[in-house]
Amino acid sequence: MKKPYLLALFFTFAYGLSDELHQSFVTGREGKLFDACVDGLGGLIAWGIIEKIRPLKKLVRL
């Protein structure tokens, strides 16, 4: 697989959507599409951090 991060981002967003759907059925909670988008944004930020750290890991063998 050439771009596994795309699959990971997809599942991150899909999980966020399913969690918001679940919350819409729980009394006292509400599901919001915005919250699912924030989950997806968190996945993008994590991917960006990993991409910045990866070249540093090659320079410093831990």
The 8 nearest C-alpha neighbors of each residue, nearest first, counted from 0:
[[1, 2, 3, 4, 6, 5, 7, 8],
 [0, 2, 3, 4, 5, 6, 7, 8],
 [1, 3, 4, 0, 5, 6, 7, 8],
 [4, 2, 6, 5, 0, 1, 7, 8],
 [3, 5, 7, 6, 2, 8, 46, 9],
 [6, 4, 8, 3, 7, 2, 9, 10],
 [5, 7, 9, 3, 4, 8, 10, 2],
 [6, 8, 4, 10, 5, 9, 11, 3],
 [9, 7, 11, 5, 6, 10, 42, 4],
 [8, 10, 6, 12, 7, 11, 13, 5],
 [9, 11, 13, 7, 12, 8, 14, 6],
 [12, 10, 8, 14, 9, 13, 39, 7],
 [11, 13, 39, 15, 9, 10, 14, 8],
 [14, 12, 10, 16, 15, 11, 9, 17],
 [13, 15, 17, 11, 16, 12, 10, 18],
 [16, 14, 35, 12, 18, 13, 17, 38],
 [17, 15, 13, 19, 35, 14, 18, 20],
 [16, 18, 20, 14, 19, 15, 21, 13],
 [19, 17, 21, 15, 20, 16, 14, 22],
 [20, 18, 30, 22, 16, 21, 17, 31],
 [19, 21, 17, 23, 18, 22, 30, 16],
 [20, 22, 18, 19, 23, 24, 17, 25],
 [23, 21, 19, 25, 30, 24, 20, 29],
 [22, 24, 30, 29, 20, 21, 25, 28],
 [25, 23, 22, 21, 26, 20, 29, 28],
 [26, 24, 22, 28, 23, 27, 21, 29],
 [27, 25, 28, 24, 23, 29, 22, 21],
 [26, 28, 25, 29, 22, 23, 24, 30],
 [29, 27, 26, 25, 22, 23, 30, 24],
 [30, 28, 23, 22, 31, 27, 25, 19],
 [29, 31, 19, 23, 22, 20, 32, 28],
 [32, 30, 33, 34, 19, 29, 35, 23],
 [31, 33, 35, 34, 36, 30, 19, 16],
 [32, 34, 36, 31, 35, 37, 38, 30],
 [35, 33, 37, 36, 32, 31, 38, 19],
 [36, 34, 15, 38, 32, 16, 37, 33],
 [35, 37, 39, 33, 38, 34, 40, 32],
 [36, 38, 40, 34, 39, 35, 41, 33],
 [39, 37, 41, 35, 36, 40, 15, 12],
 [38, 40, 12, 36, 42, 41, 37, 11],
 [41, 39, 37, 43, 42, 38, 36, 44],
 [42, 40, 38, 44, 39, 43, 45, 37],
 [41, 43, 39, 45, 40, 44, 8, 46],
 [44, 42, 40, 46, 41, 45, 47, 39],
 [43, 45, 47, 41, 46, 42, 40, 48],
 [46, 44, 42, 48, 47, 43, 41, 49],
 [45, 47, 43, 49, 44, 48, 42, 50],
 [48, 46, 44, 50, 45, 49, 43, 51],
 [49, 47, 51, 45, 50, 46, 52, 44],
 [50, 48, 52, 46, 51, 47, 53, 45],
 [49, 51, 47, 53, 48, 52, 46, 54],
 [50, 52, 48, 49, 53, 47, 54, 55],
 [53, 51, 49, 55, 50, 54, 48, 56],
 [52, 54, 56, 50, 55, 51, 49, 57],
 [55, 53, 57, 56, 52, 51, 58, 50],
 [56, 54, 58, 52, 57, 53, 59, 51],
 [55, 57, 53, 59, 54, 58, 60, 52],
 [58, 56, 54, 55, 59, 60, 53, 61],
 [57, 59, 55, 56, 60, 54, 53, 61],
 [60, 58, 56, 57, 61, 55, 54, 53],
 [59, 61, 57, 56, 58, 55, 54, 53],
 [60, 59, 56, 57, 58, 55, 53, 52]]
